[in-house]
């Protein structure tokens, strides 16, 4: 088939008669809007969540007449220096798919053929276990499907129906489903449970909360926990990072900014794990001039050295709209000698 008749993956799916949803799998697991995916595919806008100069996303699609037969492709497409899709890679992928499954992909109802279409493809990848669980939870919730069989036990656990020490048998998928499906009742039970949670279930929970819009009342709980931790002689870096991740996708931006400011104002934020959490999950907070300046100053004195400084800064500047903010902070007339030195080494000065 001539590739000029189908130029994008979404066109291919529509012509195949497929319904589909797209979810980012790089920074976090969140649904891409139709406009975001359209503009990305057509090269109009950079990918909103680039990860290591690639667009990693999960694509779930199905024939509307056979909605129970859903197929999933996990794709890793390279980006150019502006974060735009490299068109040649997209075209190569489309040629491969058209060759393997044909233009009318869903017409044959050949599930094995569809599932095997990406075999040995350089553009396919396998997500790690927690990302796969989050993806499954987001898909079932988005499509109004039932959660996994693990959901009820996790829901009962956070509702206090079992003791908080009895978490070992809870499935990771249940945590992901719980996070994706929280309503007022679940949020209230979680608020009451968090102070009593052992470390392992607390850490698992925060891993999945980063993919959802956490309610203001929950953000307040995590904010207080960070505040208390920062009062300690030796703050627990892992716990602070977990709290930051948990609120990173919340629309309660004022309180989230307050958390980031508290952390960056403390010397413990020179830990590379905290800095990577902020730049990798809460990069939009660094659009604030004050916070961006605090971030680069702490990064200049991070415990991972110059290599970590250069790597994290390069990654942050690759995020859409962030380069201008970062460069303004680096060029500040009030920058420290440590920052001046680190910038000089990074840019060869």
C-alpha positions in Angstrom: 0.0 0.0 0.0 1.3 3.5 -0.8 2.4 5.3 2.4 1.2 8.7 1.1 -2.4 7.6 1.7 -1.8 7.1 5.4 0.6 9.5 7.0 -0.1 9.1 10.7 -0.8 6.3 13.2 -4.2 7.8 14.1 -5.2 7.9 10.4 -4.2 4.2 10.1 -6.3 3.3 13.1 -9.3 5.3 11.9 -9.1 3.7 8.5 -8.9 0.3 10.1 -12.2 1.0 11.9 -10.5 1.2 15.3 -11.4 3.2 18.4 -8.3 4.0 20.5 -6.8 5.8 23.5 -3.2 7.0 24.0 -1.4 7.1 27.3 2.0 8.5 28.0 4.3 5.9 29.6 7.4 8.0 30.1 7.2 10.6 32.8 4.0 9.2 34.3 1.0 7.3 33.0 -1.6 9.8 31.9 -4.0 10.0 29.0 -3.1 12.2 26.0 -5.9 14.3 24.7 -6.9 13.8 21.0 -5.5 17.3 20.3 -2.1 16.5 22.0 -1.7 13.3 20.0 -2.8 14.9 16.7 -0.4 17.9 17.1 2.4 15.5 18.0 1.8 13.2 15.1 1.6 16.0 12.6 4.7 17.7 13.9 2.8 20.8 15.1 3.8 20.6 18.7 6.6 18.8 20.7 5.7 15.7 22.7 4.3 17.0 26.0 6.2 14.4 28.2 9.5 13.5 26.5 11.6 10.9 28.2 15.3 10.5 27.2 14.5 12.3 23.9 11.8 9.8 23.1 8.0 9.6 23.1 7.0 6.5 25.1 3.3 5.8 24.9 0.8 3.0 25.2 -1.9 2.6 22.6 -5.0 0.6 23.3 -7.4 0.0 20.3 -10.4 -2.1 19.5 -13.2 -2.7 16.9 -16.3 -1.0 18.2 -18.3 -4.1 17.1 -16.0 -6.3 19.2 -15.2 -4.1 22.1 -14.1 -7.0 24.3 -11.1 -7.6 22.0 -8.8 -4.9 22.9 -5.2 -4.7 21.6 -2.2 -2.8 23.1 1.0 -1.5 21.5 3.7 0.2 23.5 5.7 2.4 21.3 9.0 4.3 21.6 9.4 7.0 18.9 12.5 9.2 18.7 12.3 13.0 19.0 14.4 15.7 17.4 16.2 18.5 19.3 13.0 20.5 19.5 11.1 17.6 21.0 9.2 17.0 17.7 8.5 13.6 16.2 11.1 12.4 13.8 9.0 11.9 10.7 11.2 9.3 9.1 10.9 7.0 12.1 7.1 7.4 12.1 7.0 6.6 8.4 9.3 3.5 8.8 7.0 2.3 11.6 3.9 2.7 9.5 5.4 0.9 6.5 6.3 -2.0 8.8 2.8 -2.2 10.3 1.1 -1.9 6.9 3.3 -4.7 5.6 2.5 -7.0 8.5 -1.2 -6.5 9.1 -2.5 -4.6 6.1 -4.6 -1.5 5.7 -7.8 -3.1 7.0 -6.1 -4.3 10.2 -9.3 -5.2 12.2 -11.3 -6.6 9.2 -9.7 -10.0 9.4 -10.3 -10.3 13.2 -6.9 -12.0 13.3 -5.9 -11.2 16.9 -2.6 -13.1 16.7 -1.6 -11.2 13.6 -2.4 -7.8 15.3 -0.6 -8.7 18.5 2.5 -9.9 16.7 2.7 -6.9 14.4 5.4 -5.3 16.6 7.6 -8.4 17.0 11.3 -7.4 16.7 10.3 -3.8 16.0 12.9 -1.2 17.2 9.9 1.0 18.1 8.3 -1.4 20.5 9.2 -1.6 24.2 8.1 -3.4 27.3 7.1 -1.2 30.3 8.3 -2.1 33.8 5.8 -3.8 36.1 4.5 -0.7 38.0 4.0 1.2 34.7 2.1 -1.7 33.3 -0.2 -1.8 36.4 -0.8 1.9 36.1 -1.6 1.6 32.4 -4.1 -1.2 33.0 -5.8 0.9 35.8 -6.0 4.0 33.6 -7.4 2.1 30.7 -10.1 0.2 32.6 -11.1 3.4 34.4 -11.1 5.5 31.2 -13.2 2.9 29.4 -15.6 2.4 32.3 -14.5 -1.3 32.7 -14.3 -3.2 35.9 -11.1 -3.0 38.0 -8.9 -6.0 38.6 -9.7 -8.7 41.1 -7.1 -7.1 43.4 -9.0 -3.9 43.8 -11.5 -5.0 46.5 -8.7 -6.1 48.9 -6.8 -2.9 48.5 -9.9 -0.8 48.9 -10.8 -2.8 52.1 -7.2 -2.2 53.4 -7.3 1.5 53.1 -10.9 1.6 54.5 -9.5 0.0 57.7 -11.3 -3.2 57.3 -8.1 -5.1 57.8 -5.1 -4.3 60.0 -2.5 -2.0 58.4 0.3 -4.6 59.0 -1.6 -7.0 56.8 -0.5 -5.7 53.5 1.9 -8.4 52.2 -0.8 -10.2 50.1 -2.1 -7.1 48.4 -1.5 -7.0 44.6 0.3 -4.1 42.9 -2.5 -3.9 40.4 -4.9 -3.3 43.2 -3.0 -0.3 44.4 -3.0 1.1 40.8 -6.7 0.5 40.5 -7.4 2.2 43.8 -5.4 5.3 42.9 -7.1 5.6 39.5 -10.6 5.2 41.0 -10.5 7.4 44.1 -13.7 9.3 44.7 -14.7 11.2 47.9 -15.2 8.1 50.0 -11.8 6.6 49.0 -10.0 9.9 49.5 -11.5 10.3 53.0 -10.5 6.7 54.0 -7.0 7.3 52.6 -6.5 10.5 54.5 -7.4 8.7 57.7 -5.1 5.7 56.8 -1.9 7.4 55.7 -0.5 8.2 59.2 -0.7 4.5 60.1 0.7 2.9 56.9 3.8 0.9 57.1 6.6 2.1 54.7 6.1 -0.5 51.9 2.4 0.1 51.2 3.0 3.9 51.6 5.7 3.8 48.9 3.7 1.7 46.5 0.7 4.0 46.9 2.7 7.1 46.1 4.0 5.4 43.0 0.5 5.3 41.6 -0.8 8.6 42.9 1.6 10.4 40.7 -0.5 9.4 37.7 -3.8 11.0 39.0 -5.0 14.4 40.0 -4.8 14.1 43.8 -7.4 16.0 45.8 -6.5 19.1 47.7 -7.2 17.4 51.1 -4.7 14.7 50.2 -2.1 17.2 49.1 -2.4 18.9 52.5 -1.6 15.5 54.2 1.5 15.0 52.0 2.6 18.7 52.5 2.4 18.3 56.3 4.4 15.1 56.1 7.1 16.8 54.1 7.1 19.8 56.5 7.5 17.4 59.5 10.3 15.5 57.8 12.2 18.7 57.0 12.3 19.4 60.8 14.3 16.3 61.4 18.0 16.4 61.9 18.4 13.9 59.0 15.3 14.1 56.8 14.3 10.9 55.1 15.0 11.6 51.4 13.1 8.6 50.2 9.9 9.6 52.0 10.2 13.3 50.8 10.6 12.1 47.2 7.6 9.8 47.6 5.4 12.7 48.8 6.5 14.9 46.0 5.7 12.2 43.4 2.3 11.6 45.0 1.2 15.2 44.4 3.0 15.9 41.2 0.0 15.6 38.9 -2.4 17.4 41.3 -4.3 20.5 40.1 -3.9 22.0 43.7 -0.9 23.9 42.2 -0.6 26.5 45.0 0.0 23.9 47.7 2.2 21.8 45.4 4.4 24.9 44.7 4.6 25.4 48.5 5.9 21.9 48.9 8.5 22.3 46.2 9.6 25.6 47.8 9.9 24.1 51.2 12.1 21.3 49.9 14.3 23.5 47.7 14.9 25.9 50.6 16.4 23.0 52.6 19.9 21.8 52.2 18.7 18.2 51.8 17.5 19.1 48.3 21.1 18.9 47.2 20.4 15.2 47.1 20.2 14.1 43.5 17.1 11.9 44.1 15.1 14.9 45.3 16.3 17.1 42.4 15.5 14.4 39.9 12.0 14.0 41.3 11.4 17.7 41.0 12.7 18.1 37.5 11.2 14.8 36.3 7.8 15.0 37.9 7.2 18.6 39.0 9.0 20.4 36.2 6.1 22.8 35.7 6.7 24.2 39.2 10.1 25.4 37.8 8.3 27.8 35.5 8.2 30.0 38.6 11.4 32.2 38.5 12.1 31.9 42.2 11.8 28.1 42.2 13.8 27.7 39.1 16.6 29.8 40.6 16.5 27.7 43.8 16.6 24.5 41.8 19.7 25.3 39.7 21.5 26.6 42.8 20.9 23.4 44.7 21.7 21.4 41.6 25.1 23.1 41.3 25.9 21.6 44.7 24.2 18.2 44.3 25.8 15.1 45.7 26.2 13.5 42.3 28.7 16.0 41.0 29.1 17.7 37.7 27.9 14.8 35.6 24.6 14.8 37.5 24.3 18.6 37.1 24.7 18.4 33.3 22.5 15.4 32.8 19.6 16.6 34.9 19.8 20.1 33.4 19.9 18.9 29.8 16.8 16.7 30.5 14.9 19.6 32.1 15.7 21.9 29.2 14.3 19.3 26.8 10.9 19.6 28.4 8.5 21.8 26.4 8.7 25.5 27.4 11.4 24.9 30.0 14.5 26.0 28.2 13.8 29.7 28.5 13.1 29.5 32.2 16.2 27.5 32.9 18.5 29.7 30.8 17.2 32.8 32.6 18.1 31.2 36.0 21.5 30.2 34.8 22.2 33.7 33.5 21.1 35.4 36.8 23.4 38.1 38.0 22.8 36.8 41.5 24.1 33.3 40.8 26.6 31.7 43.1 30.2 30.9 42.3 29.3 27.2 42.4 26.6 27.6 39.8 28.8 29.8 37.6 31.5 27.0 37.7 29.0 24.2 37.0 27.5 26.2 34.1 31.0 26.9 32.7 31.9 23.3 32.7 28.6 22.1 31.2 28.8 24.6 28.3 32.5 24.4 27.8 33.3 27.9 29.2 
